[in-house]
């Protein structure tokens, strides 16, 4: 869960293509498996993410291996191209 400004990301085609190398096919297969996991667990992922975000914003405490959401949002808001 990383806040991004509109227009600072691009869509990636993860559909296998006949011109793909073995490495590209393997990577696209991995991305497709990860996407299917996210789709299958969408509600739980959203619920847990919102809970973590709210807890961190309200307490101000950033736990080990968590993103500092407040700092990420400030950086996003101040980012200029």
mmCIF file of the N, C-alpha and C atoms, coordinates in Angstrom:
data_MODEL
# 
_entry.id   MODEL 
# 
loop_
_atom_site.group_PDB 
_atom_site.id 
_atom_site.type_symbol 
_atom_site.label_atom_id 
_atom_site.label_alt_id 
_atom_site.label_comp_id 
_atom_site.label_asym_id 
_atom_site.label_entity_id 
_atom_site.label_seq_id 
_atom_site.pdbx_PDB_ins_code 
_atom_site.Cartn_x 
_atom_site.Cartn_y 
_atom_site.Cartn_z 
_atom_site.occupancy 
_atom_site.B_iso_or_equiv 
_atom_site.pdbx_formal_charge 
_atom_site.auth_seq_id 
_atom_site.auth_comp_id 
_atom_site.auth_asym_id 
_atom_site.auth_atom_id 
_atom_site.pdbx_PDB_model_num 
ATOM 1   N N  . UNK A 1 1  ? 0.860   -1.166  0.000   1.00 0.00 ? 1  UNK A N  1 
ATOM 2   C CA . UNK A 1 1  ? 0.000   0.000   0.000   1.00 0.00 ? 1  UNK A CA 1 
ATOM 3   C C  . UNK A 1 1  ? 0.908   1.230   0.000   1.00 0.00 ? 1  UNK A C  1 
ATOM 4   N N  . UNK A 1 2  ? 1.184   1.740   -1.199  1.00 0.00 ? 2  UNK A N  1 
ATOM 5   C CA . UNK A 1 2  ? 2.046   2.908   -1.337  1.00 0.00 ? 2  UNK A CA 1 
ATOM 6   C C  . UNK A 1 2  ? 1.265   3.985   -2.074  1.00 0.00 ? 2  UNK A C  1 
ATOM 7   N N  . UNK A 1 3  ? 1.145   5.177   -1.483  1.00 0.00 ? 3  UNK A N  1 
ATOM 8   C CA . UNK A 1 3  ? 0.363   6.237   -2.134  1.00 0.00 ? 3  UNK A CA 1 
ATOM 9   C C  . UNK A 1 3  ? 1.090   6.808   -3.349  1.00 0.00 ? 3  UNK A C  1 
ATOM 10  N N  . UNK A 1 4  ? 0.399   6.851   -4.486  1.00 0.00 ? 4  UNK A N  1 
ATOM 11  C CA . UNK A 1 4  ? 0.973   7.378   -5.715  1.00 0.00 ? 4  UNK A CA 1 
ATOM 12  C C  . UNK A 1 4  ? 0.072   8.455   -6.286  1.00 0.00 ? 4  UNK A C  1 
ATOM 13  N N  . UNK A 1 5  ? 0.696   9.460   -6.875  1.00 0.00 ? 5  UNK A N  1 
ATOM 14  C CA . UNK A 1 5  ? -0.071  10.467  -7.588  1.00 0.00 ? 5  UNK A CA 1 
ATOM 15  C C  . UNK A 1 5  ? -0.489  9.903   -8.938  1.00 0.00 ? 5  UNK A C  1 
ATOM 16  N N  . UNK A 1 6  ? -1.639  10.362  -9.396  1.00 0.00 ? 6  UNK A N  1 
ATOM 17  C CA . UNK A 1 6  ? -2.138  9.957   -10.710 1.00 0.00 ? 6  UNK A CA 1 
ATOM 18  C C  . UNK A 1 6  ? -1.105  10.299  -11.778 1.00 0.00 ? 6  UNK A C  1 
ATOM 19  N N  . UNK A 1 7  ? -0.873  9.367   -12.683 1.00 0.00 ? 7  UNK A N  1 
ATOM 20  C CA . UNK A 1 7  ? 0.037   9.610   -13.792 1.00 0.00 ? 7  UNK A CA 1 
ATOM 21  C C  . UNK A 1 7  ? 1.487   9.237   -13.528 1.00 0.00 ? 7  UNK A C  1 
ATOM 22  N N  . UNK A 1 8  ? 1.803   8.774   -12.311 1.00 0.00 ? 8  UNK A N  1 
ATOM 23  C CA . UNK A 1 8  ? 3.183   8.409   -11.988 1.00 0.00 ? 8  UNK A CA 1 
ATOM 24  C C  . UNK A 1 8  ? 3.392   6.899   -12.004 1.00 0.00 ? 8  UNK A C  1 
ATOM 25  N N  . UNK A 1 9  ? 2.523   6.211   -12.668 1.00 0.00 ? 9  UNK A N  1 
ATOM 26  C CA . UNK A 1 9  ? 2.650   4.770   -12.797 1.00 0.00 ? 9  UNK A CA 1 
ATOM 27  C C  . UNK A 1 9  ? 2.135   4.383   -14.180 1.00 0.00 ? 9  UNK A C  1 
ATOM 28  N N  . UNK A 1 10 ? 2.450   3.190   -14.608 1.00 0.00 ? 10 UNK A N  1 
ATOM 29  C CA . UNK A 1 10 ? 1.977   2.730   -15.910 1.00 0.00 ? 10 UNK A CA 1 
ATOM 30  C C  . UNK A 1 10 ? 1.474   1.293   -15.794 1.00 0.00 ? 10 UNK A C  1 
ATOM 31  N N  . UNK A 1 11 ? 0.596   0.939   -16.692 1.00 0.00 ? 11 UNK A N  1 
ATOM 32  C CA . UNK A 1 11 ? 0.037   -0.407  -16.729 1.00 0.00 ? 11 UNK A CA 1 
ATOM 33  C C  . UNK A 1 11 ? 1.050   -1.332  -17.394 1.00 0.00 ? 11 UNK A C  1 
ATOM 34  N N  . UNK A 1 12 ? 1.198   -2.513  -16.833 1.00 0.00 ? 12 UNK A N  1 
ATOM 35  C CA . UNK A 1 12 ? 2.138   -3.500  -17.354 1.00 0.00 ? 12 UNK A CA 1 
ATOM 36  C C  . UNK A 1 12 ? 1.340   -4.688  -17.883 1.00 0.00 ? 12 UNK A C  1 
ATOM 37  N N  . UNK A 1 13 ? 1.678   -5.139  -19.069 1.00 0.00 ? 13 UNK A N  1 
ATOM 38  C CA . UNK A 1 13 ? 1.015   -6.307  -19.656 1.00 0.00 ? 13 UNK A CA 1 
ATOM 39  C C  . UNK A 1 13 ? 1.650   -7.566  -19.082 1.00 0.00 ? 13 UNK A C  1 
ATOM 40  N N  . UNK A 1 14 ? 0.857   -8.326  -18.326 1.00 0.00 ? 14 UNK A N  1 
ATOM 41  C CA . UNK A 1 14 ? 1.386   -9.566  -17.739 1.00 0.00 ? 14 UNK A CA 1 
ATOM 42  C C  . UNK A 1 14 ? 0.861   -10.804 -18.450 1.00 0.00 ? 14 UNK A C  1 
ATOM 43  N N  . UNK A 1 15 ? 0.260   -10.602 -19.610 1.00 0.00 ? 15 UNK A N  1 
ATOM 44  C CA . UNK A 1 15 ? -0.199  -11.732 -20.411 1.00 0.00 ? 15 UNK A CA 1 
ATOM 45  C C  . UNK A 1 15 ? 0.975   -12.319 -21.187 1.00 0.00 ? 15 UNK A C  1 
ATOM 46  N N  . UNK A 1 16 ? 1.129   -13.627 -21.165 1.00 0.00 ? 16 UNK A N  1 
ATOM 47  C CA . UNK A 1 16 ? 2.222   -14.254 -21.919 1.00 0.00 ? 16 UNK A CA 1 
ATOM 48  C C  . UNK A 1 16 ? 2.117   -13.923 -23.416 1.00 0.00 ? 16 UNK A C  1 
ATOM 49  N N  . UNK A 1 17 ? 3.266   -13.775 -24.044 1.00 0.00 ? 17 UNK A N  1 
ATOM 50  C CA . UNK A 1 17 ? 3.347   -13.434 -25.458 1.00 0.00 ? 17 UNK A CA 1 
ATOM 51  C C  . UNK A 1 17 ? 4.324   -14.400 -26.138 1.00 0.00 ? 17 UNK A C  1 
ATOM 52  N N  . UNK A 1 18 ? 4.085   -14.701 -27.383 1.00 0.00 ? 18 UNK A N  1 
ATOM 53  C CA . UNK A 1 18 ? 4.960   -15.626 -28.116 1.00 0.00 ? 18 UNK A CA 1 
ATOM 54  C C  . UNK A 1 18 ? 6.394   -15.135 -28.211 1.00 0.00 ? 18 UNK A C  1 
ATOM 55  N N  . UNK A 1 19 ? 6.599   -13.828 -28.141 1.00 0.00 ? 19 UNK A N  1 
ATOM 56  C CA . UNK A 1 19 ? 7.945   -13.253 -28.251 1.00 0.00 ? 19 UNK A CA 1 
ATOM 57  C C  . UNK A 1 19 ? 8.673   -13.158 -26.911 1.00 0.00 ? 19 UNK A C  1 
ATOM 58  N N  . UNK A 1 20 ? 8.029   -13.549 -25.830 1.00 0.00 ? 20 UNK A N  1 
ATOM 59  C CA . UNK A 1 20 ? 8.652   -13.470 -24.506 1.00 0.00 ? 20 UNK A CA 1 
ATOM 60  C C  . UNK A 1 20 ? 9.794   -14.472 -24.372 1.00 0.00 ? 20 UNK A C  1 
ATOM 61  N N  . UNK A 1 21 ? 10.814  -14.068 -23.644 1.00 0.00 ? 21 UNK A N  1 
ATOM 62  C CA . UNK A 1 21 ? 11.893  -14.995 -23.296 1.00 0.00 ? 21 UNK A CA 1 
ATOM 63  C C  . UNK A 1 21 ? 11.403  -15.896 -22.161 1.00 0.00 ? 21 UNK A C  1 
ATOM 64  N N  . UNK A 1 22 ? 12.157  -16.918 -21.854 1.00 0.00 ? 22 UNK A N  1 
ATOM 65  C CA . UNK A 1 22 ? 11.814  -17.813 -20.734 1.00 0.00 ? 22 UNK A CA 1 
ATOM 66  C C  . UNK A 1 22 ? 11.720  -17.012 -19.441 1.00 0.00 ? 22 UNK A C  1 
ATOM 67  N N  . UNK A 1 23 ? 12.667  -16.089 -19.237 1.00 0.00 ? 23 UNK A N  1 
ATOM 68  C CA . UNK A 1 23 ? 12.665  -15.274 -18.027 1.00 0.00 ? 23 UNK A CA 1 
ATOM 69  C C  . UNK A 1 23 ? 11.405  -14.405 -17.967 1.00 0.00 ? 23 UNK A C  1 
ATOM 70  N N  . UNK A 1 24 ? 11.024  -13.819 -19.084 1.00 0.00 ? 24 UNK A N  1 
ATOM 71  C CA . UNK A 1 24 ? 9.813   -12.993 -19.113 1.00 0.00 ? 24 UNK A CA 1 
ATOM 72  C C  . UNK A 1 24 ? 8.574   -13.839 -18.830 1.00 0.00 ? 24 UNK A C  1 
ATOM 73  N N  . UNK A 1 25 ? 8.506   -15.020 -19.438 1.00 0.00 ? 25 UNK A N  1 
ATOM 74  C CA . UNK A 1 25 ? 7.368   -15.909 -19.184 1.00 0.00 ? 25 UNK A CA 1 
ATOM 75  C C  . UNK A 1 25 ? 7.292   -16.317 -17.719 1.00 0.00 ? 25 UNK A C  1 
ATOM 76  N N  . UNK A 1 26 ? 8.429   -16.669 -17.137 1.00 0.00 ? 26 UNK A N  1 
ATOM 77  C CA . UNK A 1 26 ? 8.454   -17.045 -15.722 1.00 0.00 ? 26 UNK A CA 1 
ATOM 78  C C  . UNK A 1 26 ? 8.001   -15.896 -14.843 1.00 0.00 ? 26 UNK A C  1 
ATOM 79  N N  . UNK A 1 27 ? 8.461   -14.687 -15.150 1.00 0.00 ? 27 UNK A N  1 
ATOM 80  C CA . UNK A 1 27 ? 8.087   -13.523 -14.350 1.00 0.00 ? 27 UNK A CA 1 
ATOM 81  C C  . UNK A 1 27 ? 6.595   -13.216 -14.515 1.00 0.00 ? 27 UNK A C  1 
ATOM 82  N N  . UNK A 1 28 ? 6.090   -13.300 -15.740 1.00 0.00 ? 28 UNK A N  1 
ATOM 83  C CA . UNK A 1 28 ? 4.669   -13.051 -15.965 1.00 0.00 ? 28 UNK A CA 1 
ATOM 84  C C  . UNK A 1 28 ? 3.821   -14.110 -15.262 1.00 0.00 ? 28 UNK A C  1 
ATOM 85  N N  . UNK A 1 29 ? 4.273   -15.354 -15.260 1.00 0.00 ? 29 UNK A N  1 
ATOM 86  C CA . UNK A 1 29 ? 3.544   -16.406 -14.538 1.00 0.00 ? 29 UNK A CA 1 
ATOM 87  C C  . UNK A 1 29 ? 3.503   -16.103 -13.041 1.00 0.00 ? 29 UNK A C  1 
ATOM 88  N N  . UNK A 1 30 ? 4.626   -15.660 -12.498 1.00 0.00 ? 30 UNK A N  1 
ATOM 89  C CA . UNK A 1 30 ? 4.667   -15.289 -11.082 1.00 0.00 ? 30 UNK A CA 1 
ATOM 90  C C  . UNK A 1 30 ? 3.704   -14.136 -10.799 1.00 0.00 ? 30 UNK A C  1 
ATOM 91  N N  . UNK A 1 31 ? 3.738   -13.102 -11.640 1.00 0.00 ? 31 UNK A N  1 
ATOM 92  C CA . UNK A 1 31 ? 2.844   -11.962 -11.444 1.00 0.00 ? 31 UNK A CA 1 
ATOM 93  C C  . UNK A 1 31 ? 1.376   -12.383 -11.533 1.00 0.00 ? 31 UNK A C  1 
ATOM 94  N N  . UNK A 1 32 ? 1.067   -13.273 -12.459 1.00 0.00 ? 32 UNK A N  1 
ATOM 95  C CA . UNK A 1 32 ? -0.314  -13.753 -12.576 1.00 0.00 ? 32 UNK A CA 1 
ATOM 96  C C  . UNK A 1 32 ? -0.746  -14.546 -11.348 1.00 0.00 ? 32 UNK A C  1 
ATOM 97  N N  . UNK A 1 33 ? 0.135   -15.358 -10.792 1.00 0.00 ? 33 UNK A N  1 
ATOM 98  C CA . UNK A 1 33 ? -0.183  -16.086 -9.559  1.00 0.00 ? 33 UNK A CA 1 
ATOM 99  C C  . UNK A 1 33 ? -0.420  -15.121 -8.404  1.00 0.00 ? 33 UNK A C  1 
ATOM 100 N N  . UNK A 1 34 ? 0.432   -14.101 -8.305  1.00 0.00 ? 34 UNK A N  1 
ATOM 101 C CA . UNK A 1 34 ? 0.264   -13.107 -7.247  1.00 0.00 ? 34 UNK A CA 1 
ATOM 102 C C  . UNK A 1 34 ? -1.038  -12.333 -7.421  1.00 0.00 ? 34 UNK A C  1 
ATOM 103 N N  . UNK A 1 35 ? -1.366  -11.981 -8.670  1.00 0.00 ? 35 UNK A N  1 
ATOM 104 C CA . UNK A 1 35 ? -2.621  -11.281 -8.946  1.00 0.00 ? 35 UNK A CA 1 
ATOM 105 C C  . UNK A 1 35 ? -3.815  -12.136 -8.556  1.00 0.00 ? 35 UNK A C  1 
ATOM 106 N N  . UNK A 1 36 ? -3.793  -13.411 -8.901  1.00 0.00 ? 36 UNK A N  1 
ATOM 107 C CA . UNK A 1 36 ? -4.899  -14.307 -8.550  1.00 0.00 ? 36 UNK A CA 1 
ATOM 108 C C  . UNK A 1 36 ? -5.050  -14.439 -7.034  1.00 0.00 ? 36 UNK A C  1 
ATOM 109 N N  . UNK A 1 37 ? -3.924  -14.477 -6.326  1.00 0.00 ? 37 UNK A N  1 
ATOM 110 C CA . UNK A 1 37 ? -3.982  -14.516 -4.863  1.00 0.00 ? 37 UNK A CA 1 
ATOM 111 C C  . UNK A 1 37 ? -4.644  -13.247 -4.332  1.00 0.00 ? 37 UNK A C  1 
ATOM 112 N N  . UNK A 1 38 ? -4.241  -12.095 -4.859  1.00 0.00 ? 38 UNK A N  1 
ATOM 113 C CA . UNK A 1 38 ? -4.813  -10.821 -4.412  1.00 0.00 ? 38 UNK A CA 1 
ATOM 114 C C  . UNK A 1 38 ? -6.308  -10.746 -4.707  1.00 0.00 ? 38 UNK A C  1 
ATOM 115 N N  . UNK A 1 39 ? -6.704  -11.200 -5.885  1.00 0.00 ? 39 UNK A N  1 
ATOM 116 C CA . UNK A 1 39 ? -8.124  -11.192 -6.239  1.00 0.00 ? 39 UNK A CA 1 
ATOM 117 C C  . UNK A 1 39 ? -8.902  -12.116 -5.305  1.00 0.00 ? 39 UNK A C  1 
ATOM 118 N N  . UNK A 1 40 ? -8.370  -13.286 -5.032  1.00 0.00 ? 40 UNK A N  1 
ATOM 119 C CA . UNK A 1 40 ? -9.047  -14.256 -4.164  1.00 0.00 ? 40 UNK A CA 1 
ATOM 120 C C  . UNK A 1 40 ? -9.158  -13.781 -2.723  1.00 0.00 ? 40 UNK A C  1 
ATOM 121 N N  . UNK A 1 41 ? -8.226  -12.938 -2.295  1.00 0.00 ? 41 UNK A N  1 
ATOM 122 C CA . UNK A 1 41 ? -8.183  -12.489 -0.899  1.00 0.00 ? 41 UNK A CA 1 
ATOM 123 C C  . UNK A 1 41 ? -8.419  -10.991 -0.763  1.00 0.00 ? 41 UNK A C  1 
ATOM 124 N N  . UNK A 1 42 ? -9.059  -10.395 -1.756  1.00 0.00 ? 42 UNK A N  1 
ATOM 125 C CA . UNK A 1 42 ? -9.230  -8.946  -1.831  1.00 0.00 ? 42 UNK A CA 1 
ATOM 126 C C  . UNK A 1 42 ? -9.829  -8.335  -0.557  1.00 0.00 ? 42 UNK A C  1 
ATOM 127 N N  . UNK A 1 43 ? -10.941 -8.881  -0.096  1.00 0.00 ? 43 UNK A N  1 
ATOM 128 C CA . UNK A 1 43 ? -11.616 -8.296  1.071   1.00 0.00 ? 43 UNK A CA 1 
ATOM 129 C C  . UNK A 1 43 ? -10.728 -8.335  2.309   1.00 0.00 ? 43 UNK A C  1 
ATOM 130 N N  . UNK A 1 44 ? -10.075 -9.466  2.529   1.00 0.00 ? 44 UNK A N  1 
ATOM 131 C CA . UNK A 1 44 ? -9.202  -9.597  3.698   1.00 0.00 ? 44 UNK A CA 1 
ATOM 132 C C  . UNK A 1 44 ? -8.004  -8.657  3.592   1.00 0.00 ? 44 UNK A C  1 
ATOM 133 N N  . UNK A 1 45 ? -7.420  -8.540  2.418   1.00 0.00 ? 45 UNK A N  1 
ATOM 134 C CA . UNK A 1 45 ? -6.264  -7.651  2.215   1.00 0.00 ? 45 UNK A CA 1 
ATOM 135 C C  . UNK A 1 45 ? -6.666  -6.203  2.495   1.00 0.00 ? 45 UNK A C  1 
ATOM 136 N N  . UNK A 1 46 ? -7.805  -5.788  1.961   1.00 0.00 ? 46 UNK A N  1 
ATOM 137 C CA . UNK A 1 46 ? -8.271  -4.417  2.179   1.00 0.00 ? 46 UNK A CA 1 
ATOM 138 C C  . UNK A 1 46 ? -8.567  -4.181  3.655   1.00 0.00 ? 46 UNK A C  1 
ATOM 139 N N  . UNK A 1 47 ? -9.269  -5.113  4.271   1.00 0.00 ? 47 UNK A N  1 
ATOM 140 C CA . UNK A 1 47 ? -9.635  -4.969  5.692   1.00 0.00 ? 47 UNK A CA 1 
ATOM 141 C C  . UNK A 1 47 ? -8.391  -4.845  6.578   1.00 0.00 ? 47 UNK A C  1 
ATOM 142 N N  . UNK A 1 48 ? -7.425  -5.738  6.379   1.00 0.00 ? 48 UNK A N  1 
ATOM 143 C CA . UNK A 1 48 ? -6.209  -5.719  7.195   1.00 0.00 ? 48 UNK A CA 1 
ATOM 144 C C  . UNK A 1 48 ? -5.347  -4.487  6.906   1.00 0.00 ? 48 UNK A C  1 
ATOM 145 N N  . UNK A 1 49 ? -5.294  -4.078  5.651   1.00 0.00 ? 49 UNK A N  1 
ATOM 146 C CA . UNK A 1 49 ? -4.517  -2.889  5.287   1.00 0.00 ? 49 UNK A CA 1 
ATOM 147 C C  . UNK A 1 49 ? -5.105  -1.640  5.925   1.00 0.00 ? 49 UNK A C  1 
ATOM 148 N N  . UNK A 1 50 ? -6.419  -1.512  5.851   1.00 0.00 ? 50 UNK A N  1 
ATOM 149 C CA . UNK A 1 50 ? -7.080  -0.348  6.451   1.00 0.00 ? 50 UNK A CA 1 
ATOM 150 C C  . UNK A 1 50 ? -6.892  -0.333  7.966   1.00 0.00 ? 50 UNK A C  1 
ATOM 151 N N  . UNK A 1 51 ? -6.956  -1.516  8.587   1.00 0.00 ? 51 UNK A N  1 
ATOM 152 C CA . UNK A 1 51 ? -6.761  -1.616  10.036  1.00 0.00 ? 51 UNK A CA 1 
ATOM 153 C C  . UNK A 1 51 ? -5.336  -1.185  10.409  1.00 0.00 ? 51 UNK A C  1 
ATOM 154 N N  . UNK A 1 52 ? -4.347  -1.678  9.662   1.00 0.00 ? 52 UNK A N  1 
ATOM 155 C CA . UNK A 1 52 ? -2.950  -1.322  9.927   1.00 0.00 ? 52 UNK A CA 1 
ATOM 156 C C  . UNK A 1 52 ? -2.717  0.174   9.716   1.00 0.00 ? 52 UNK A C  1 
ATOM 157 N N  . UNK A 1 53 ? -3.248  0.710   8.623   1.00 0.00 ? 53 UNK A N  1 
ATOM 158 C CA . UNK A 1 53 ? -3.086  2.131   8.308   1.00 0.00 ? 53 UNK A CA 1 
ATOM 159 C C  . UNK A 1 53 ? -3.700  3.001   9.409   1.00 0.00 ? 53 UNK A C  1 
ATOM 160 N N  . UNK A 1 54 ? -4.940  2.705   9.774   1.00 0.00 ? 54 UNK A N  1 
ATOM 161 C CA . UNK A 1 54 ? -5.639  3.495   10.788  1.00 0.00 ? 54 UNK A CA 1 
ATOM 162 C C  . UNK A 1 54 ? -4.910  3.442   12.129  1.00 0.00 ? 54 UNK A C  1 
ATOM 163 N N  . UNK A 1 55 ? -4.463  2.251   12.526  1.00 0.00 ? 55 UNK A N  1 
ATOM 164 C CA . UNK A 1 55 ? -3.746  2.095   13.792  1.00 0.00 ? 55 UNK A CA 1 
ATOM 165 C C  . UNK A 1 55 ? -2.467  2.926   13.792  1.00 0.00 ? 55 UNK A C  1 
ATOM 166 N N  . UNK A 1 56 ? -1.728  2.879   12.680  1.00 0.00 ? 56 UNK A N  1 
ATOM 167 C CA . UNK A 1 56 ? -0.474  3.627   12.609  1.00 0.00 ? 56 UNK A CA 1 
ATOM 168 C C  . UNK A 1 56 ? -0.712  5.131   12.599  1.00 0.00 ? 56 UNK A C  1 
ATOM 169 N N  . UNK A 1 57 ? -1.674  5.601   11.830  1.00 0.00 ? 57 UNK A N  1 
ATOM 170 C CA . UNK A 1 57 ? -1.952  7.036   11.753  1.00 0.00 ? 57 UNK A CA 1 
ATOM 171 C C  . UNK A 1 57 ? -2.426  7.553   13.114  1.00 0.00 ? 57 UNK A C  1 
ATOM 172 N N  . UNK A 1 58 ? -3.295  6.796   13.786  1.00 0.00 ? 58 UNK A N  1 
ATOM 173 C CA . UNK A 1 58 ? -3.832  7.237   15.076  1.00 0.00 ? 58 UNK A CA 1 
ATOM 174 C C  . UNK A 1 58 ? -2.789  7.198   16.185  1.00 0.00 ? 58 UNK A C  1 
ATOM 175 N N  . UNK A 1 59 ? -1.920  6.197   16.179  1.00 0.00 ? 59 UNK A N  1 
ATOM 176 C CA . UNK A 1 59 ? -0.942  6.060   17.263  1.00 0.00 ? 59 UNK A CA 1 
ATOM 177 C C  . UNK A 1 59 ? 0.362   6.793   16.965  1.00 0.00 ? 59 UNK A C  1 
ATOM 178 N N  . UNK A 1 60 ? 0.679   6.962   15.677  1.00 0.00 ? 60 UNK A N  1 
ATOM 179 C CA . UNK A 1 60 ? 1.951   7.578   15.303  1.00 0.00 ? 60 UNK A CA 1 
ATOM 180 C C  . UNK A 1 60 ? 3.121   6.623   15.396  1.00 0.00 ? 60 UNK A C  1 
ATOM 181 N N  . UNK A 1 61 ? 2.858   5.383   15.775  1.00 0.00 ? 61 UNK A N  1 
ATOM 182 C CA . UNK A 1 61 ? 3.927   4.389   15.923  1.00 0.00 ? 61 UNK A CA 1 
ATOM 183 C C  . UNK A 1 61 ? 4.077   3.580   14.639  1.00 0.00 ? 61 UNK A C  1 
ATOM 184 N N  . UNK A 1 62 ? 5.323   3.504   14.149  1.00 0.00 ? 62 UNK A N  1 
ATOM 185 C CA . UNK A 1 62 ? 5.625   2.713   12.955  1.00 0.00 ? 62 UNK A CA 1 
ATOM 186 C C  . UNK A 1 62 ? 6.334   1.445   13.409  1.00 0.00 ? 62 UNK A C  1 
ATOM 187 N N  . UNK A 1 63 ? 5.688   0.315   13.214  1.00 0.00 ? 63 UNK A N  1 
ATOM 188 C CA . UNK A 1 63 ? 6.259   -0.958  13.641  1.00 0.00 ? 63 UNK A CA 1 
ATOM 189 C C  . UNK A 1 63 ? 7.347   -1.431  12.679  1.00 0.00 ? 63 UNK A C  1 
ATOM 190 N N  . UNK A 1 64 ? 8.220   -2.293  13.173  1.00 0.00 ? 64 UNK A N  1 
ATOM 191 C CA . UNK A 1 64 ? 9.304   -2.847  12.374  1.00 0.00 ? 64 UNK A CA 1 
ATOM 192 C C  . UNK A 1 64 ? 8.754   -3.472  11.097  1.00 0.00 ? 64 UNK A C  1 
ATOM 193 N N  . UNK A 1 65 ? 9.365   -3.181  10.008  1.00 0.00 ? 65 UNK A N  1 
ATOM 194 C CA . UNK A 1 65 ? 9.055   -3.663  8.654   1.00 0.00 ? 65 UNK A CA 1 
ATOM 195 C C  . UNK A 1 65 ? 7.747   -3.106  8.091   1.00 0.00 ? 65 UNK A C  1 
ATOM 196 N N  . UNK A 1 66 ? 7.157   -2.094  8.746   1.00 0.00 ? 66 UNK A N  1 
ATOM 197 C CA . UNK A 1 66 ? 5.979   -1.413  8.202   1.00 0.00 ? 66 UNK A CA 1 
ATOM 198 C C  . UNK A 1 66 ? 6.438   -0.149  7.490   1.00 0.00 ? 66 UNK A C  1 
ATOM 199 N N  . UNK A 1 67 ? 5.674   0.277   6.502   1.00 0.00 ? 67 UNK A N  1 
ATOM 200 C CA . UNK A 1 67 ? 5.935   1.563   5.862   1.00 0.00 ? 67 UNK A CA 1 
ATOM 201 C C  . UNK A 1 67 ? 5.461   2.676   6.792   1.00 0.00 ? 67 UNK A C  1 
ATOM 202 N N  . UNK A 1 68 ? 6.149   3.808   6.741   1.00 0.00 ? 68 UNK A N  1 
ATOM 203 C CA . UNK A 1 68 ? 5.697   4.987   7.469   1.00 0.00 ? 68 UNK A CA 1 
ATOM 204 C C  . UNK A 1 68 ? 4.726   5.718   6.542   1.00 0.00 ? 68 UNK A C  1 
ATOM 205 N N  . UNK A 1 69 ? 3.429   5.451   6.712   1.00 0.00 ? 69 UNK A N  1 
ATOM 206 C CA . UNK A 1 69 ? 2.432   5.969   5.793   1.00 0.00 ? 69 UNK A CA 1 
ATOM 207 C C  . UNK A 1 69 ? 2.361   7.494   5.800   1.00 0.00 ? 69 UNK A C  1 
ATOM 208 N N  . UNK A 1 70 ? 2.496   8.086   6.973   1.00 0.00 ? 70 UNK A N  1 
ATOM 209 C CA . UNK A 1 70 ? 2.430   9.550   7.055   1.00 0.00 ? 70 UNK A CA 1 
ATOM 210 C C  . UNK A 1 70 ? 3.570   10.178  6.249   1.00 0.00 ? 70 UNK A C  1 
ATOM 211 N N  . UNK A 1 71 ? 4.782   9.639   6.394   1.00 0.00 ? 71 UNK A N  1 
ATOM 212 C CA . UNK A 1 71 ? 5.925   10.158  5.655   1.00 0.00 ? 71 UNK A CA 1 
ATOM 213 C C  . UNK A 1 71 ? 5.767   9.922   4.150   1.00 0.00 ? 71 UNK A C  1 
ATOM 214 N N  . UNK A 1 72 ? 5.266   8.746   3.776   1.00 0.00 ? 72 UNK A N  1 
ATOM 215 C CA . UNK A 1 72 ? 5.025   8.459   2.362   1.00 0.00 ? 72 UNK A CA 1 
ATOM 216 C C  . UNK A 1 72 ? 4.002   9.420   1.768   1.00 0.00 ? 72 UNK A C  1 
ATOM 217 N N  . UNK A 1 73 ? 2.941   9.704   2.507   1.00 0.00 ? 73 UNK A N  1 
ATOM 218 C CA . UNK A 1 73 ? 1.918   10.620  2.016   1.00 0.00 ? 73 UNK A CA 1 
ATOM 219 C C  . UNK A 1 73 ? 2.458   12.041  1.900   1.00 0.00 ? 73 UNK A C  1 
ATOM 220 N N  . UNK A 1 74 ? 3.254   12.473  2.869   1.00 0.00 ? 74 UNK A N  1 
ATOM 221 C CA . UNK A 1 74 ? 3.862   13.806  2.797   1.00 0.00 ? 74 UNK A CA 1 
ATOM 222 C C  . UNK A 1 74 ? 4.787   13.925  1.608   1.00 0.00 ? 74 UNK A C  1 
ATOM 223 N N  . UNK A 1 75 ? 5.594   12.893  1.387   1.00 0.00 ? 75 UNK A N  1 
ATOM 224 C CA . UNK A 1 75 ? 6.519   12.886  0.242   1.00 0.00 ? 75 UNK A CA 1 
ATOM 225 C C  . UNK A 1 75 ? 5.741   12.914  -1.059  1.00 0.00 ? 75 UNK A C  1 
ATOM 226 N N  . UNK A 1 76 ? 4.683   12.105  -1.142  1.00 0.00 ? 76 UNK A N  1 
ATOM 227 C CA . UNK A 1 76 ? 3.834   12.112  -2.338  1.00 0.00 ? 76 UNK A CA 1 
ATOM 228 C C  . UNK A 1 76 ? 3.250   13.495  -2.595  1.00 0.00 ? 76 UNK A C  1 
ATOM 229 N N  . UNK A 1 77 ? 2.731   14.130  -1.533  1.00 0.00 ? 77 UNK A N  1 
ATOM 230 C CA . UNK A 1 77 ? 2.100   15.435  -1.686  1.00 0.00 ? 77 UNK A CA 1 
ATOM 231 C C  . UNK A 1 77 ? 3.081   16.517  -2.112  1.00 0.00 ? 77 UNK A C  1 
ATOM 232 N N  . UNK A 1 78 ? 4.363   16.367  -1.723  1.00 0.00 ? 78 UNK A N  1 
ATOM 233 C CA . UNK A 1 78 ? 5.366   17.377  -2.048  1.00 0.00 ? 78 UNK A CA 1 
ATOM 234 C C  . UNK A 1 78 ? 6.139   17.058  -3.321  1.00 0.00 ? 78 UNK A C  1 
ATOM 235 N N  . UNK A 1 79 ? 5.864   15.906  -3.927  1.00 0.00 ? 79 UNK A N  1 
ATOM 236 C CA . UNK A 1 79 ? 6.599   15.482  -5.122  1.00 0.00 ? 79 UNK A CA 1 
ATOM 237 C C  . UNK A 1 79 ? 6.171   16.307  -6.333  1.00 0.00 ? 79 UNK A C  1 
ATOM 238 N N  . UNK A 1 80 ? 7.149   16.786  -7.058  1.00 0.00 ? 80 UNK A N  1 
ATOM 239 C CA . UNK A 1 80 ? 6.865   17.493  -8.308  1.00 0.00 ? 80 UNK A CA 1 
ATOM 240 C C  . UNK A 1 80 ? 7.704   16.848  -9.416  1.00 0.00 ? 80 UNK A C  1 
ATOM 241 N N  . UNK A 1 81 ? 7.144   16.816  -10.599 1.00 0.00 ? 81 UNK A N  1 
ATOM 242 C CA . UNK A 1 81 ? 7.861   16.209  -11.725 1.00 0.00 ? 81 UNK A CA 1 
ATOM 243 C C  . UNK A 1 81 ? 8.710   17.218  -12.449 1.00 0.00 ? 81 UNK A C  1 
# 
